[in-house]
């Protein structure tokens, strides 16, 4: 019997500068589009906290608990106009940009070793071609920045699990003030926060992030058709 492969697919929660993170909404939309099983592949979707502590407390545990065959970390970059498929991570952490908890990393590097870069062993060029075939403005990139997208990709590649990080081109406008919370007319209490969160996730998508969200499943479907690369393979971007 053919073994079912597992792909861990993640997005991030909001962070300073991105009060609505499109990748969080992506994690709620993709299960509806893909389901949990496709052609012998099981998808596990998860929203990661955009915090430095979450690297250890959440993401590391996910990798150990799920033990996926591949990982797709979706990130967001409001400075670019394409769907960037990040193929490497660098051993650097920005200390002037706080995370969602207002904290900075403890050190300017992700690991104390002398290792400078880690490269994805997944077929980046093939994934880029699949996105372009679906009329997505996609491009390969070797610059995942120095924030938590880069750090998460660094950790996942270092775990030996084939990993890659597509970054959605979702320009982030100025943060909006949350709408006033009206009280219930019957009991005078504010609505439950969970209902408000669900409403934010399910509201119509802004045009700026429609295309990356609709095309993300194309990239993930492509992963499902790929043979599992060797755990310690050299860079494979073809």
C-alpha positions in Angstrom: 0.0 0.0 0.0 1.3 3.4 -0.9 2.3 5.5 2.1 0.3 8.7 2.6 2.6 11.7 2.6 2.1 14.7 4.8 2.6 18.3 3.9 2.6 20.9 6.7 1.3 24.2 5.3 1.6 27.3 7.5 0.7 31.0 7.6 1.4 33.7 10.1 -0.7 35.7 12.5 -0.8 39.5 12.3 2.2 41.5 13.3 3.3 45.2 13.5 2.7 46.7 10.1 0.3 43.9 9.0 -2.8 44.2 11.1 -4.5 41.7 8.8 -2.2 39.0 7.7 -3.4 37.4 4.4 -1.6 34.2 5.1 -3.7 33.7 8.2 -6.8 33.9 6.1 -5.1 31.6 3.6 -5.0 28.9 6.2 -8.7 29.1 6.6 -9.4 29.2 2.8 -7.1 26.5 1.6 -8.7 23.6 3.5 -12.0 24.4 1.7 -10.3 24.4 -1.7 -8.0 21.4 -1.2 -9.6 19.4 1.5 -7.3 17.4 3.8 -6.4 14.7 1.4 -5.4 14.9 -2.3 -3.9 12.1 -4.4 -2.2 10.3 -1.5 -1.2 13.5 0.3 -2.5 14.7 3.6 -2.4 18.4 4.3 -2.1 19.9 7.8 -2.8 23.6 8.0 -1.6 25.8 10.8 -1.3 29.5 11.7 2.0 30.3 13.4 2.4 33.1 15.9 4.5 35.9 14.6 6.7 35.8 17.6 10.3 34.8 18.2 9.3 32.7 21.2 6.9 30.8 18.8 9.8 29.4 16.9 10.5 27.1 19.9 7.1 26.9 21.6 4.9 26.3 18.5 6.8 25.6 15.3 9.4 23.2 16.6 6.7 21.2 18.3 4.6 21.1 15.1 7.5 19.6 13.2 8.2 17.0 15.9 4.5 16.0 16.4 3.5 15.9 12.7 6.8 14.8 11.2 5.8 16.0 7.7 7.4 15.0 4.4 7.6 18.6 3.3 6.7 22.1 4.7 5.3 25.1 2.9 5.6 28.3 5.0 3.5 31.1 3.5 4.7 34.6 4.4 3.8 38.1 3.3 6.0 40.8 1.9 4.3 44.2 1.2 7.3 45.5 -0.7 7.1 43.2 -3.7 4.8 42.8 -6.6 5.2 39.1 -7.3 4.6 35.8 -5.5 8.1 35.2 -4.3 9.2 31.6 -3.8 12.0 31.9 -1.2 14.7 29.3 -1.8 17.1 30.0 1.0 17.4 31.4 4.6 20.2 33.3 6.2 21.6 33.2 9.7 20.5 36.7 10.7 17.7 38.2 12.8 16.6 41.8 12.7 16.6 43.4 16.2 15.0 46.7 15.4 11.6 45.3 14.3 9.5 43.9 17.1 7.4 40.8 16.8 3.6 40.6 17.6 4.5 40.6 21.3 6.6 43.7 21.0 9.8 41.8 21.5 13.1 41.5 19.6 15.3 38.4 19.1 17.9 37.7 21.8 20.8 37.7 19.3 21.4 39.2 15.8 22.0 35.6 14.5 19.6 32.7 14.4 22.2 30.1 15.4 25.6 30.5 17.1 27.3 28.2 14.5 29.3 29.6 11.6 26.7 28.5 9.1 25.7 31.4 6.9 22.9 30.1 4.7 20.6 27.2 4.3 19.1 26.3 0.9 15.8 24.6 0.1 16.0 21.2 -1.4 12.5 21.5 -3.0 12.1 22.2 -6.7 11.8 25.9 -6.6 11.9 26.5 -10.4 9.3 23.9 -11.0 7.0 25.5 -8.5 7.6 28.9 -10.0 6.7 27.5 -13.5 3.5 26.0 -12.0 2.5 29.4 -10.6 3.3 31.2 -13.8 1.2 28.6 -15.7 -1.7 29.6 -13.5 -1.0 33.3 -14.5 0.5 34.3 -11.2 3.2 36.9 -11.2 5.7 34.6 -9.5 9.4 34.8 -9.2 12.2 32.9 -7.5 14.0 34.7 -4.6 17.0 34.1 -2.4 16.2 36.9 0.0 13.7 36.0 2.7 14.6 39.0 4.7 15.7 38.8 8.4 12.3 38.6 10.1 10.3 35.6 11.1 9.7 34.2 7.6 13.4 33.8 7.2 13.8 32.4 10.7 11.1 29.8 10.3 12.4 28.7 6.9 15.9 28.5 8.5 14.7 26.3 11.3 12.6 24.0 9.0 15.5 23.5 6.5 17.8 22.8 9.4 15.4 20.1 10.7 16.1 18.0 7.6 12.6 18.4 6.3 12.3 19.7 2.7 10.9 23.2 3.1 10.2 26.3 1.1 8.6 29.7 1.7 6.3 31.4 -0.9 5.7 35.1 0.1 2.5 36.6 -1.1 2.6 40.0 -2.6 0.1 41.7 -0.4 0.7 45.4 0.1 -0.1 46.4 3.6 -1.8 49.8 4.0 -1.8 51.8 7.1 -3.2 50.1 10.1 -6.9 50.7 10.6 -8.5 51.4 13.9 -10.8 48.6 14.9 -14.5 49.4 14.5 -16.3 50.1 17.8 -17.7 47.0 19.4 -21.4 47.5 19.8 -23.1 45.8 22.7 -25.9 43.3 22.3 -29.2 45.0 22.6 -30.7 42.2 24.7 -28.0 41.6 27.3 -25.8 44.7 27.0 -22.6 42.6 26.6 -20.1 42.9 23.8 -20.0 40.1 21.2 -17.7 37.2 21.8 -14.2 37.8 20.5 -14.2 34.4 18.7 -17.2 35.6 16.6 -15.4 38.8 15.7 -12.3 36.8 14.7 -14.3 34.5 12.5 -16.0 37.5 10.8 -12.5 39.0 10.1 -11.3 35.8 8.5 -14.4 35.2 6.4 -15.1 38.7 5.1 -14.5 39.4 1.4 -10.8 39.5 0.4 -9.2 42.8 -0.7 -8.3 42.8 -4.4 -4.5 43.2 -3.5 -4.5 39.6 -2.0 -7.1 37.9 -4.2 -4.6 36.5 -6.7 -2.0 35.1 -4.3 -4.7 33.4 -2.3 -6.4 31.9 -5.3 -3.1 30.6 -6.7 -1.6 29.3 -3.5 -3.4 26.0 -4.0 -1.6 25.6 -7.4 1.7 25.6 -5.6 0.6 23.2 -2.9 -1.0 20.8 -5.5 2.4 20.8 -7.2 4.1 19.6 -4.0 1.7 16.7 -3.9 2.9 15.4 -7.3 6.6 15.7 -6.5 8.6 12.7 -5.3 10.1 13.1 -1.8 13.6 14.5 -2.1 16.4 13.0 0.0 16.7 14.4 3.5 20.3 15.5 3.0 20.2 16.4 -0.7 22.0 19.3 -2.2 20.1 22.3 -3.5 17.5 21.3 -6.1 16.0 24.3 -7.8 15.2 23.0 -11.2 
